[in-house]
Amino acid sequence: MTAPVEPKAELGGRLQRPGSATSTMVTSFQQVLGRHGLTMVTALVFALMAVQFGLDRPVALPAIRLPASLYLGAGALMLLFAAVFWRVRGMLTDAQQWKWLAYLLAISAIEEMAFRVFVPMFLSHVVEPKISVLVSNALFAGLHYVTLRWRLSNCVWVFFGGLGLARLFHETDDLALIIGVHWFATFLNTPTPPGSRRAIAGAHLVESEK
């Protein structure tokens, strides 16, 4: 087993900006949970409160559009895909990997509820609906820049990816679907915890960060 390897601070990583004297790189799963996960949970809570109390309307999520068995089947396929992906890429399939995959599902659900449902819902009572979507996705991308220290170019892709998810949500009104799409895309982008090289002996090393 190879030991976790941190990206060089002066070079940065595939996603992250180089570290500096005042801003160090995110190099552990725990840092992701504390910096990004907690921030997104806080954003969701404030968005819920804004809708509940600011608009004086009950908080409700869109109904499930398809049979629950289809979503469960898609989730099972995602687990199988992840296991095969790790195997093909020479990565260990250990408890840490599965915890990371579970985190990606949780953060996908939190971010979609916050930035595709409740933030635009609140902002649409202040600005036009299309503007509310743009502002919400700008916040979504900006938080990746701050909490995960992603490069600006990557945050631009996050912004446009968010717009794509917003469009899909508008057309389908299926929150579970866009959470699943988000989960799949995030896994492809960051299949392992940050700063780790989880590879079997003799296989090529794959570094991932988020």
Sequence and secondary structure as in RCSB ss.txt:
>XXXX:A:sequence
MTAPVEPKAELGGRLQRPGSATSTMVTSFQQVLGRHGLTMVTALVFALMAVQFGLDRPVALPAIRLPASLYLGAG
ALMLLFAAVFWRVRGMLTDAQQWKWLAYLLAISAIEEMAFRVFVPMFLSHVVEPKISVLVSNALFAGLHYVTLRW
RLSNCVWVFFGGLGLARLFHETDDLALIIGVHWFATFLNTPTPPGSRRAIAGAHLVESEK
>XXXX:A:secstr
        TTT  SSB    SS     SHHHIIIIIIHHHHHHHHHHHHIIIIIS          S HHHHHHHH
HHHHHHHHHHHHHTTB   HHHHHHHHHHHHHHHHHHIIIIIIHHHHHTTTS HHHHHHHHHHHHHHHHHHHS B
 HHHHHHHHHHHHHHHHHHHHH  HHHHHHHHHHHHHHH  S TTEE B TTS   EE  
